Amino acid sequence: MNQPDDSARRHYARPAAAYLRSILMTDETDFEQLLALGSERGVRLQRFKRSTLLPRVQRVLGFLRSVQPSSLLDIGTGRGAFLWPLLDAFPDLPVHCVDVLPHRVEMLEEVRKGGIENLTAEVLDATTANWPEDSRDVVTALEVLEHMTSPQQAIENCVRCASRYVVASVPSKEDDNPEHLQLFGPAEITQRFLDAGARKAVCEHVLNHRIVFVTV
């Protein structure tokens, strides 16, 4: 039989509970009770399930622990594969997320309304963004640049927005994903950030992916 806190250990409980509180319109704080209410109404929480961290996410979180960001902008947040571990590791960090898909942003807004007040989100294309210079301490763009037809515009916007660092990850080899429009070699991806005005860009290889750590 599961212990009472097993469900909390299997989920990223804080954002999952916030999501449930918002969509169920309840002030309930007990996670097990929230899960029961959600189950009654057919709410699925697959996106909040804990699993073994992807190596690239582990590496980025390790870097962030070393630099202790004061604020973070996340580009292309998607379903939260990086966001939930990020908020787990940095529960008080102000995080602003952007995604081109409205339903992704709506889900993030539900999490904010349910109690994760340091999380904000908006529907936005990073290639056309006009973020103020140095407006976020760190910018992350994980598994997003390869989806863009004009990635250099997004890279320039990220470098302008960050006051200290940009961290980006991209696939390191071709795959069968039809949404992947770009494949960047290590020299190319670092040069793109340098061309955008970064002072330094270092590329690492982490299990079929490249991660670029950029100092602006």
C-alpha positions as CSV (number, residue, x, y, z in Angstrom):
1,M,0.0,0.0,0.0
2,N,1.3,3.5,-0.8
3,Q,2.3,5.7,2.1
4,P,0.3,9.0,2.3
5,D,3.1,11.0,0.8
6,D,3.9,8.7,-2.1
7,S,1.9,10.7,-4.6
8,A,3.8,13.9,-3.6
9,R,7.1,12.1,-4.2
10,R,5.9,10.9,-7.6
11,H,5.0,14.4,-8.7
12,Y,6.4,17.9,-8.7
13,A,3.9,18.5,-6.0
14,R,4.0,22.3,-5.7
15,P,3.2,23.1,-9.3
16,A,0.8,20.1,-9.5
17,A,-1.1,21.3,-6.4
18,A,-1.2,24.9,-7.7
19,Y,-2.6,23.7,-11.1
20,L,-5.3,21.6,-9.3
21,R,-6.2,24.5,-7.0
22,S,-6.7,26.8,-9.9
23,I,-8.7,24.6,-12.3
24,L,-10.7,23.1,-9.5
25,M,-11.3,26.5,-7.9
26,T,-10.5,25.3,-4.4
27,D,-8.4,26.5,-1.5
28,E,-7.5,23.0,-0.5
29,T,-3.8,22.6,0.4
30,D,-3.5,18.9,1.1
31,F,-2.0,17.3,-1.9
32,E,-3.7,13.9,-1.5
33,Q,-7.1,15.6,-1.2
34,L,-6.3,17.7,-4.3
35,L,-5.4,14.5,-6.2
36,A,-8.7,12.9,-5.2
37,L,-10.7,15.9,-6.3
38,G,-8.8,16.0,-9.6
39,S,-9.3,12.3,-10.2
40,E,-13.0,12.7,-9.6
41,R,-13.1,15.3,-12.4
42,G,-10.8,13.5,-14.7
43,V,-7.8,15.9,-14.4
44,R,-4.6,14.4,-15.8
45,L,-1.3,15.3,-14.2
46,Q,1.1,13.4,-16.4
47,R,3.1,16.6,-17.2
48,F,3.9,17.0,-13.5
49,K,5.2,13.4,-12.9
50,R,8.7,13.1,-11.7
51,S,11.1,10.9,-13.7
52,T,14.8,10.5,-14.1
53,L,16.2,13.9,-15.0
54,L,17.4,14.2,-18.6
55,P,21.2,14.6,-18.7
56,R,21.0,18.0,-20.3
57,V,18.6,19.2,-17.7
58,Q,20.9,17.9,-14.9
59,R,23.8,19.8,-16.5
60,V,21.9,23.1,-16.8
61,L,20.6,22.9,-13.3
62,G,24.2,22.3,-12.1
63,F,25.3,25.4,-13.9
64,L,22.5,27.4,-12.5
65,R,23.3,26.3,-8.9
66,S,26.9,27.6,-9.5
67,V,25.7,31.0,-10.7
68,Q,22.6,31.4,-8.4
69,P,20.4,33.4,-10.8
70,S,18.3,36.3,-9.4
71,S,15.8,36.0,-12.3
72,L,15.3,33.8,-15.3
73,L,13.6,34.0,-18.7
74,D,12.8,30.6,-20.3
75,I,12.2,30.4,-24.0
76,G,10.0,27.7,-25.4
77,T,8.9,26.3,-22.1
78,G,6.6,23.7,-23.6
79,R,5.2,21.0,-21.2
80,G,7.7,21.9,-18.5
81,A,10.4,19.3,-18.9
82,F,12.9,21.8,-17.6
83,L,10.6,24.2,-15.8
84,W,9.3,21.8,-13.1
85,P,12.8,20.6,-12.1
86,L,13.9,24.3,-12.2
87,L,11.2,25.4,-9.8
88,D,11.9,22.4,-7.6
89,A,15.6,23.4,-7.3
90,F,14.9,27.2,-7.1
91,P,11.4,27.5,-5.5
92,D,11.7,31.3,-5.0
93,L,13.3,32.2,-8.3
94,P,11.3,34.7,-10.5
95,V,10.8,32.8,-13.7
96,H,9.1,34.2,-16.8
97,C,8.2,31.7,-19.6
98,V,7.4,32.3,-23.2
99,D,6.0,29.9,-25.7
100,V,4.3,30.3,-29.1
101,L,1.5,27.9,-28.2
102,P,-1.4,29.5,-26.3
103,H,-2.5,26.3,-24.6
104,R,1.0,25.8,-23.1
105,V,0.9,29.3,-21.7
106,E,-2.7,28.8,-20.4
107,M,-1.5,25.8,-18.4
108,L,1.4,27.8,-16.9
109,E,-1.0,30.6,-16.0
110,E,-3.2,28.1,-14.1
111,V,-0.1,27.1,-12.1
112,R,0.6,30.8,-11.3
113,K,-3.0,31.5,-10.2
114,G,-2.9,28.4,-8.0
115,G,-0.1,29.7,-5.9
116,I,3.3,29.7,-7.7
117,E,3.4,33.5,-7.9
118,N,7.0,33.8,-8.9
119,L,6.0,32.2,-12.3
120,T,4.7,34.3,-15.1
121,A,4.1,33.4,-18.8
122,E,3.1,34.9,-22.1
123,V,2.5,33.8,-25.7
124,L,5.4,35.2,-27.6
125,D,7.8,34.3,-30.5
126,A,11.4,34.8,-29.4
127,T,12.4,35.9,-32.9
128,T,10.2,39.0,-32.7
129,A,10.5,39.7,-29.0
130,N,11.6,43.2,-27.8
131,W,12.8,42.5,-24.3
132,P,14.6,45.4,-22.6
133,E,18.4,45.1,-22.4
134,D,19.7,43.3,-19.3
135,S,16.1,42.7,-18.1
136,R,16.7,39.1,-16.9
137,D,19.8,37.8,-15.1
138,V,19.8,34.5,-17.0
139,V,18.0,33.4,-20.2
140,T,17.5,29.7,-21.0
141,A,16.5,28.3,-24.5
142,L,16.5,24.6,-24.3
143,E,15.5,22.5,-27.3
144,V,14.0,25.4,-29.1
145,L,16.5,27.0,-31.5
146,E,16.4,24.0,-33.8
147,H,12.6,24.6,-34.4
148,M,13.2,28.1,-35.8
149,T,13.5,29.3,-39.3
150,S,15.4,32.4,-38.2
151,P,17.2,31.4,-35.0
152,Q,19.8,34.2,-35.2
153,Q,17.1,36.7,-34.4
154,A,16.1,34.8,-31.3
155,I,19.8,34.4,-30.2
156,E,20.3,38.2,-30.5
157,N,17.2,38.8,-28.5
158,C,18.3,36.4,-25.8
159,V,21.8,38.0,-25.6
160,R,20.3,41.5,-25.4
161,C,17.9,40.5,-22.6
162,A,20.4,38.6,-20.4
163,S,22.5,40.6,-17.9
164,R,24.9,37.7,-17.2
165,Y,24.3,34.4,-19.0
166,V,22.4,32.6,-21.7
167,V,22.2,28.8,-21.7
168,A,20.9,27.0,-24.9
169,S,20.7,23.4,-25.8
170,V,20.2,21.8,-29.3
171,P,20.4,18.3,-30.7
172,S,23.8,17.1,-31.8
173,K,22.7,14.8,-34.6
174,E,20.0,14.5,-37.1
175,D,16.7,12.8,-36.1
176,D,13.3,12.1,-37.6
177,N,11.5,15.0,-35.9
178,P,9.9,16.9,-38.8
179,E,9.8,20.0,-36.6
180,H,13.6,20.2,-36.3
181,L,14.6,22.7,-39.0
182,Q,18.2,23.3,-37.9
183,L,21.2,21.2,-37.0
184,F,24.0,23.2,-35.4
185,G,27.7,22.1,-35.2
186,P,29.6,23.2,-32.1
187,A,31.6,25.9,-33.9
188,E,28.5,27.3,-35.6
189,I,26.3,27.5,-32.4
190,T,29.1,29.2,-30.4
191,Q,29.8,31.6,-33.2
192,R,26.2,32.6,-33.5
193,F,26.2,33.8,-29.9
194,L,29.5,35.6,-30.4
195,D,28.1,37.3,-33.5
196,A,25.1,38.4,-31.4
197,G,27.4,40.3,-29.0
198,A,28.3,37.7,-26.3
199,R,31.7,37.9,-24.7
200,K,32.2,34.2,-24.4
201,A,30.4,31.0,-25.5
202,V,31.5,27.5,-24.6
203,C,29.9,24.4,-26.1
204,E,29.6,21.0,-24.3
205,H,28.3,17.7,-25.6
206,V,25.8,15.9,-23.3
207,L,24.2,12.7,-24.6
208,N,23.1,13.6,-28.2
209,H,22.8,17.3,-27.4
210,R,25.0,20.3,-27.3
211,I,24.7,22.8,-24.5
212,V,26.1,26.3,-25.0
213,F,27.0,28.3,-21.9
214,V,27.1,32.0,-22.9
215,T,28.6,34.9,-20.9
216,V,27.1,38.2,-22.1
